[in-house]
Amino acid sequence: MRNSVTLGPSYDLPRRPLLRSSMEESRERRMIASYESELAGHKRTEIKLRQAIARGAALLSQKDELIQQQAVLIQESDHRLLNSVQLIVSLLSLQRRATENAQVASQLAAAADCISTIGRIHRRLHSSNGVQTFAIKKYLEDFCQDFSMMLSSDRAVVVHGIEIKLPAVTAIPLGFIASELITNAAKYGTGRITVGIELEPNSGRGYALSVSNEGPVLPEEFDPAARKGLGMRIVWSLVERIGGELRIGRGDKNQGARFTVLFS
């Protein structure tokens, strides 16, 4: 009879470590899925950002192209205008030489000089592309020389005062304002025309551009805003454009007229 060996009680292998491992794997899978989902979201956001940047770059490129086109058109417009001015001056000069009437010839020569002066002022005002600030006193002195050239020998345009730096958006309108006021002073006044740039701290604006002349004073009821002439309407419009104030009074020694533009 065979001997039987009795073994001790049998035990199952422990299952808890296997269960814990399965839970860890499940958690890892969920974490990986979450990371993949988050990564996919980031990729979608990146794609949208790249598309937005591409659209922005395209718009900037279009804007730059439009600015360049505008600059070319402005240059072409200025070129055509100056050519037209030169053509008018040439035609007036031809008419002057063709006429036998000395008075008519003198008037044609004066008209040609005036138009030529306008052309020189326009060229000076628009030849400083890219310049952000102007030394206003020097700026006024330069084109006042042109006015002096077209006036008679007993008259002159002088500039006095302080030198200040002004941004182009203020200096160029002031140049046109001074041009119109000097033209009016030459037309209606007598003697010397004086252009001044002064500090005006009490006005609340800081600075003043004045143009004065000798001769008859303005009537008390003179109202520049009500004038029908194009010149004064241009002055009034440009003064408003720079946020300035126009004052009118008498010149030195209570003679003539003085137009003063207060500005910041």
Buried (B, 14 or more C-beta within 10 A) or exposed (E): EEEEEEEEEEEEEEEEEEEEEEEEEEEEEEEEEEEEEEEEEEEEEEEEEEEEEEEEEEEEEEEEEEEEEEEEEEEEEBEEBBEEBEEBBEEBBEBBEEBEEEEEBEBBBBBBBBBBBBBBBBBBBBEEEEEEEBEBBEBBBBBBEBBBEBBEEEBBBEBEBEEBEBEBEBBBBBBBBBBBBBBBBBEEBBBBBBBBBEEBEEBEBEBBBBBBBBEEBBEEEEEBEEBEEEBBBBBBEBBEEBEBBBBEEEBEEEBBBBBBBBBE
